[in-house]
Amino acid sequence: MPVAVVIDSTAYLPPELVQAHRLTVVPLTVVLNGAEGLEGVETQPADATLALSARRVSATTSRPAPEQFARTYRRLLDAGADGIV
């Protein structure tokens, strides 16, 4: 694997594009009514949109922690990536 490309989930790329180009997605954290989840893993982007439009829950987001990126970079380098963008 020459160069790995890492994005966060706010790129909102279609899964087919992510797979086709072997991109690595680091999810942001979404909090809906105090319940925390990783976007694209435990919660989907539409969940926050629906909750906010219905005005039934509070919703916040938080960027991925630097440690999440560091772990992802280390995993990719250990798997043979020559570089990371």
KEZA-400550 format. One record per residue (C-alpha): x, y, z. Coordinates in nm, 4 decimals. Layout:
BEGIN
KETI        px        py        pz
KETI         X         Y         Z
...
This chain:
BEGIN
KETI        px        py        pz
KETI    0.0000    0.0000    0.0000
KETI    0.1947    0.3076   -0.1143
KETI   -0.0036    0.5990    0.0355
KETI   -0.3110    0.5750    0.2588
KETI   -0.5772    0.8453    0.2414
KETI   -0.7567    0.9279    0.5677
KETI   -1.0688    1.1433    0.5939
KETI   -1.3134    1.2125    0.8715
KETI   -1.6801    1.1270    0.8405
KETI   -1.7815    1.4857    0.7653
KETI   -1.6684    1.4247    0.4058
KETI   -1.9933    1.2235    0.3700
KETI   -1.8577    1.0206    0.0797
KETI   -2.0692    0.7326   -0.0485
KETI   -1.9529    0.3947    0.0875
KETI   -1.8915    0.2716   -0.2680
KETI   -1.6438    0.5553   -0.3273
KETI   -1.4702    0.4925    0.0051
KETI   -1.4285    0.1242   -0.0808
KETI   -1.3308    0.1793   -0.4441
KETI   -1.0490    0.4149   -0.3477
KETI   -0.9533    0.2336   -0.0283
KETI   -1.0076    0.5420    0.1873
KETI   -0.9999    0.5229    0.5655
KETI   -1.2760    0.7113    0.7491
KETI   -1.2312    0.8353    1.1067
KETI   -1.5806    0.9007    1.2504
KETI   -1.6793    1.2074    1.4454
KETI   -1.8785    1.1743    1.7652
KETI   -2.2511    1.2536    1.7610
KETI   -2.4428    1.3058    2.0850
KETI   -2.8213    1.2724    2.0666
KETI   -3.0022    1.3353    2.3952
KETI   -2.6863    1.2513    2.5872
KETI   -2.6255    0.9215    2.4042
KETI   -2.2891    0.9272    2.2326
KETI   -2.2140    0.7377    1.9131
KETI   -1.9633    0.7303    1.6292
KETI   -2.1024    0.8640    1.3025
KETI   -2.1364    0.5927    1.0411
KETI   -2.0775    0.3217    1.3021
KETI   -2.3293    0.3609    1.5838
KETI   -2.5299    0.6475    1.4352
KETI   -2.5978    0.7643    1.0815
KETI   -2.5864    1.1238    0.9526
KETI   -2.9630    1.1193    0.8970
KETI   -3.0233    1.0419    1.2668
KETI   -2.9141    1.3899    1.3776
KETI   -3.0986    1.5575    1.0909
KETI   -3.4251    1.3805    1.1760
KETI   -3.3871    1.4466    1.5477
KETI   -3.3209    1.8160    1.4966
KETI   -3.6004    1.8630    1.2449
KETI   -3.8457    1.6949    1.4837
KETI   -3.7115    1.9121    1.7697
KETI   -3.7379    1.6204    2.0064
KETI   -3.3766    1.5844    2.1123
KETI   -3.0651    1.7854    2.1606
KETI   -2.7871    1.7061    1.9173
KETI   -2.4209    1.7964    1.9179
KETI   -2.1138    1.6752    1.7336
KETI   -1.7485    1.6626    1.8176
KETI   -1.4517    1.6235    1.5865
KETI   -1.2545    1.3020    1.6121
KETI   -1.0001    1.3168    1.8921
KETI   -0.6359    1.3474    1.7832
KETI   -0.5747    1.0061    1.9452
KETI   -0.8249    0.8498    1.7023
KETI   -0.6214    0.9811    1.4102
KETI   -0.2948    0.8697    1.5712
KETI   -0.4276    0.5143    1.6200
KETI   -0.5555    0.5066    1.2628
KETI   -0.2232    0.6310    1.1237
KETI   -0.0287    0.3762    1.3282
KETI   -0.2553    0.0925    1.2095
KETI   -0.2110    0.1956    0.8457
KETI    0.1665    0.2298    0.8793
KETI    0.1857   -0.1089    1.0526
KETI   -0.0168   -0.2538    0.7636
KETI    0.2454   -0.1325    0.5166
KETI    0.1478    0.2191    0.4121
KETI    0.4479    0.4197    0.2951
KETI    0.2759    0.7487    0.3752
KETI   -0.0544    0.9009    0.4834
KETI   -0.2498    1.1935    0.3404
